[in-house]
């Protein structure tokens, strides 16, 4: 009899721990009253704004628990979002449009996190404007993606035919472009950060010749290059409005920290295997990490995506729709 009573007491104790230790009011896991939010980002500039938030989460210093995935490709992030394995992710702006169209509006854009990160770098002093690129061999990454469409747009706007007036040599990654520049004394390249910094460090006479974002803004008053955005599953927002709002607040603080604490952010980026610390210190000021929401987000992203659409409508999923933006009422 005593054994039965003791067993019953133990069972009640275990049940009490289970209830108090794990409250659950939706389909997501909650630990110690903190919602587990699955977030993803790619290795590159679009992950910079998130890194302080992830670091704080690891230490238990955030309102939510951020379970993170850092990927080398956008395909992995896209698949995880569509399957529901990720709740929130930092992705290229055009991919956000593709995901919105592909999921019939289930994945929405909530913030711009990175503006322009592309620069024209040369080994010498021959390029002072886009017009000076005529007749050049230009090394670049991003064939079939936004870097290609951005480069073609700038060249065409300067009266340069991208197919006949220049020789664009596409490489699979930034490191290959840097290697090509090392072998070509007259090399000109369009590179994203942090590879711009890598090139400047490795090639003695290299320099930034053109800031692609500034050239874009000259051609499009009120518009700018929108490299990365933060996207979320719509059902996640609806089920977790309070926690979602807290996440945005923590994300915003994280981006502000990245811009005002460059050395510390560089260390964190190295710890999370996104950038080498020495490269990150030089690259962060040129990565245009930001946090833009609401109508300003919508206007900037729509203007950018419309230019990409004119280059290749498939690059934005066939259409650019105003409904892809989540704006808190």
HELIX and SHEET records of a PDB file:
HELIX    1   1 UNK A    2  UNK A   21  1                                  20    
HELIX    2   2 UNK A   45  UNK A   50  5                                   6    
HELIX    3   3 UNK A   51  UNK A   58  1                                   8    
HELIX    4   4 UNK A   74  UNK A   83  1                                  10    
HELIX    5   5 UNK A   93  UNK A  102  1                                  10    
HELIX    6   6 UNK A  130  UNK A  133  5                                   4    
HELIX    7   7 UNK A  146  UNK A  157  1                                  12    
HELIX    8   8 UNK A  174  UNK A  183  1                                  10    
HELIX    9   9 UNK A  195  UNK A  202  1                                   8    
HELIX   10  10 UNK A  212  UNK A  219  1                                   8    
HELIX   11  11 UNK A  234  UNK A  239  1                                   6    
HELIX   12  12 UNK A  241  UNK A  260  1                                  20    
HELIX   13  13 UNK A  262  UNK A  271  1                                  10    
HELIX   14  14 UNK A  277  UNK A  283  1                                   7    
HELIX   15  15 UNK A  284  UNK A  286  5                                   3    
HELIX   16  16 UNK A  294  UNK A  311  1                                  18    
HELIX   17  17 UNK A  313  UNK A  316  5                                   4    
HELIX   18  18 UNK A  322  UNK A  324  5                                   3    
SHEET    1   A 3 UNK A  30  UNK A  31  0                                        
SHEET    2   A 3 UNK A  34  UNK A  42 -1                                        
SHEET    3   A 3 UNK A  65  UNK A  71  1                                        
SHEET    1   B 6 UNK A  30  UNK A  31  0                                        
SHEET    2   B 6 UNK A  34  UNK A  42 -1                                        
SHEET    3   B 6 UNK A  88  UNK A  92  1                                        
SHEET    4   B 6 UNK A 228  UNK A 233 -1                                        
SHEET    5   B 6 UNK A 107  UNK A 114 -1                                        
SHEET    6   B 6 UNK A 289  UNK A 292 -1                                        
SHEET    1   C 5 UNK A 167  UNK A 170  0                                        
SHEET    2   C 5 UNK A 137  UNK A 140  1                                        
SHEET    3   C 5 UNK A 188  UNK A 192  1                                        
SHEET    4   C 5 UNK A 118  UNK A 123 -1                                        
SHEET    5   C 5 UNK A 206  UNK A 211 -1                                        
END                                                                             
